[in-house]
Amino acid sequence: MKAFIFDLNGTMIDDMEYHTSAWLRLLNNELGGSFTWEEVKKEMYGKNPEVLVRIFGPERFTAEKINSLSIAKEKQYQAEFLPHLKLLPGLHEFLEAAYQKNIPMAIGSAAIPFNIDYVLDNLNIRHYFKTIVSADDVVLSKPHPETYLIAAERLQVPAANCLVFEDVPKGAEAAANAGMKAVIITTTHQPPEFDGLTNILHFSGDFTGEFYNKILYN
């Protein structure tokens, strides 16, 4: 592989529980819903506006209201998660080793820049990434391949030579649709949930283990 592309939430940091909690509070307490944890978790992919439209339909909110709800949800998430913000085990060492080997790296996330900046700047890891593709950079969210194809183009590396790190089935599907192999971090979804996807090389709970040495040094 000539380049690495990382999803962010749930892949680099174990924060999806906090996203789910923030969504659940917004949907039920502020918007009058009666959703369960599992129902909310199932809908948490793509851009925030897409989540709201999937749940409430296209006519419920104005674009301005959707934006304000999205920011309110992210502020709640950030406040709750900040004391726990850290990279998954082994990831800092992996990023540093890849950086020293001049392997180009990117972030390809459905998060808004407000959330990506929160992670990169609080953890001081922005320098590892040559480019960042956020929700603001794409028209179509995962599982459409646009996020990962833009990242590959900006890295100037053919899609087939990019390895994606993901945590959700829709993200792994996006990698497959882009012609990319994927490594799955099992923070929120387990291997059986990825059945049918043939582009997955490895499952692991974090970035430790011999597999990560092999893809760096072989």
Salt bridges, closest charged atoms under 4 A:
ASP7 OD1 - LYS142 NZ 3.02
ASP15 OD2 - HIS19 NE2 3.15
GLU43 OE1 - ARG54 NE 3.04
GLU74 OE1 - HIS19 ND1 3.94
GLU74 OE1 - LYS73 NZ 3.16
GLU80 OE2 - ARG25 NH1 2.93
ASP117 OD1 - ARG126 NH2 2.88
ASP121 OD1 - ARG126 NE 3.03
ASP137 OD1 - ARG154 NH2 3.63
GLU166 OE2 - LYS142 NZ 2.78
GLU193 OE1 - HIS189 ND1 2.82
